[in-house]
């Protein structure tokens, strides 16, 4: 190791004097306070994330429940229409229309629920992402 590197390393090493010890203790205390504050903020971010996720799931469940109820009512109406057909031709036309409508409705619902899941996930991850960024900044601040 060259003399310049030894001098630079020695300049970064706390001095073993009362002032140096006090300075080291103050830095350690500040680091502990920062870590405690960081942990508290991270806990709050986890709670916020979980709350956001739970609310998103509630919305998705409510949407799916309403969709299932509407689909059941629609199916009952279609079954009554099938029963009132007068000939096989009318029955198959009604059945074909019902299947086409059901497919389009289900596809639309899957897209809607998929979008709801994506929004819920994005909103739930956001507080955690901010904490990760804060952690990176904090660690970079402690680098020598």
SVG drawing of the C-alpha trace seen along z (x, -y; Angstrom):
<svg xmlns="http://www.w3.org/2000/svg" viewBox="-94 -17 98 45">
<polyline fill="none" stroke="black" stroke-width="0.4" points="0.0,0.0 1.4,-3.4 2.0,-6.2 -0.8,-8.2 -3.3,-5.5 -2.2,-4.9 -2.6,-8.6 -6.1,-8.7 -7.2,-5.6 -5.8,-7.1 -7.7,-10.3 -11.0,-8.3 -10.3,-6.3 -11.6,-7.9 -8.9,-9.1 -8.5,-7.3 -8.8,-10.6 -11.7,-11.7 -12.8,-14.1 -12.5,-11.3 -14.4,-8.9 -17.1,-11.5 -17.4,-12.1 -17.6,-8.4 -20.3,-8.0 -22.3,-10.9 -22.1,-9.3 -23.2,-6.0 -26.1,-7.6 -27.1,-9.5 -27.0,-6.3 -29.2,-4.5 -31.7,-7.3 -31.8,-7.2 -32.3,-3.5 -35.1,-3.8 -36.8,-6.5 -36.3,-4.4 -37.8,-1.3 -40.8,-3.3 -41.4,-4.8 -41.0,-1.3 -43.5,0.2 -46.0,-2.6 -45.4,-1.9 -46.1,1.8 -49.3,1.0 -50.3,-1.4 -49.5,1.1 -51.5,3.9 -54.5,1.5 -54.4,0.4 -54.2,4.1 -57.1,5.1 -59.3,2.2 -58.4,3.2 -59.4,6.8 -62.6,5.7 -63.4,3.7 -62.6,6.7 -64.7,9.1 -67.6,6.6 -67.3,6.3 -67.2,10.1 -70.2,10.6 -72.2,8.0 -71.2,9.6 -72.2,13.1 -75.5,11.8 -76.2,10.0 -75.1,13.1 -77.3,15.4 -80.3,13.1 -79.5,12.8 -79.2,16.6 -82.6,17.1 -84.1,14.7 -82.5,16.4 -83.7,19.8 -87.3,18.5 -86.8,17.3 -85.5,20.7 -88.5,22.4 -90.9,20.1 -89.5,20.9 -91.9,22.5 -89.5,24.4 -85.9,25.7 -84.8,23.0 -85.9,20.2 -84.3,22.2 -80.9,22.5 -81.0,18.8 -81.7,17.8 -79.0,20.1 -76.4,18.8 -77.2,15.2 -77.0,16.1 -73.6,17.8 -72.2,14.9 -73.5,12.4 -72.2,14.5 -68.7,14.8 -68.5,11.0 -69.7,10.2 -67.2,12.6 -64.4,11.4 -65.2,7.8 -65.4,8.7 -62.1,10.5 -60.5,7.4 -62.1,5.2 -61.0,7.4 -57.5,7.7 -57.3,3.9 -58.5,3.7 -55.8,6.2 -53.1,4.2 -54.2,0.9 -54.5,2.6 -51.0,4.1 -49.5,0.8 -51.1,-1.2 -50.1,1.4 -46.4,1.6 -46.0,-2.2 -45.3,-2.8 -42.9,0.1 -41.1,-1.2 -40.7,-4.6 -39.1,-2.9 -36.7,-1.0 -35.6,-4.2 -35.2,-5.8 -33.1,-2.8 -30.8,-3.1 -30.3,-6.8 -29.6,-6.1 -27.1,-3.4 -25.3,-5.6 -25.1,-8.3 -23.2,-5.9 -20.7,-4.9 -17.1,-5.9"/>
</svg>
